[in-house]
Amino acid sequence: MKLKYMLSGVAMAATIFSNSSHAEDITGAGATFPFPIYAKWAEDYKKSSGNSMNYQSIGSGGGIRQIQAKTVDFGASDMPLTVEQLEKDGLVQFPAIIGGVVPTYNLEGVASGMKFTGPVLADIYLGKIKTWNDKALADLNPGVKLPADPITVVRRSDGSGTTFLWVDYLSKVSDEWKTKVGVGTAVSWPEGVGGKGNEGVSAYVQRIKGSIGYVEYAYAKKNKMAYGAVKNLDGNFVLPDDLTFQAAAAGADWAKAPGMNLVLTNQPGKDSYPITGASFIMVHKSQGKPEKAMAVLQFFDYGFKKGGKAATELEYVPIPDNVVKLIEAMWKKDIKTASGAAIWK
């Protein structure tokens, strides 16, 4: 599949169609993980409706802070907020797209498909596996000529939902990682060079020989980076793509997830890619500017109902129709004007 939207810049804060002054124009900020599809949806929605969507790809931590401060119309995060956090800040959240985070590496002569397990990835990021020809990697990849070069670990420097998915997975497969490092959008890294955004990590891995990093799949594909197969819960080595992300999401029961807080890492299924996750949108329940809230909901309604083809082309998995119905029922029930009237009809 070809990626049709160009990604560029190490420290990109992406602004999409920000020049219009229409009241229906909306602003959002947050996760870099879904930036390629939000950009494409914004382009198509602008042509369809004339309305603009300005989205800054600043990382999930920044998106959470900006929606809490009410400086944007919506925030985006790959780490879902807990029910307690949502209630404290007067927010609701919903999944907007599903994708995957991949281990990517820069090794001369080694193409995509190198095999990793979760514990091996954890040990690399803990600094315990220091060279590419370490027995743990060599045993997983017989016949692959692995150099004796040192491994340079690349990780995020900013608060990041991509990091959340990565470390959530590592915590599920490595007790040592869970105990020593844990889970969050930002952690105290034992190792590594920090890059800002998926863009920054991609740039560092491309530039540093012998490096390993983690990025959203679209960035690896767009930049023609080598990426690995990861052993899943059923014991199969699975390469990332939209079908293996879909397999991981197949058993998700959004109706029973309080606050739609559901993490899709390490799901069962022979074809499930284990570092799969949804990216979430957060908006305030009480809206002082209902026309802005309606514009946000109309934009994501457009993405859900008309953006599926673009999502698939960009290697994401669209939100299933039955989940869209749950989301829009929540919009009608929970997102209100200051006087308590429903915004979504």
Summary of the structure (lengths in Angstrom):
residues: 345
radius of gyration: 19.8
end to end distance: 36.7
largest distance: 67.4
contacts: 1265
relative contact order: 0.19
helix: 38%
strand: 20%
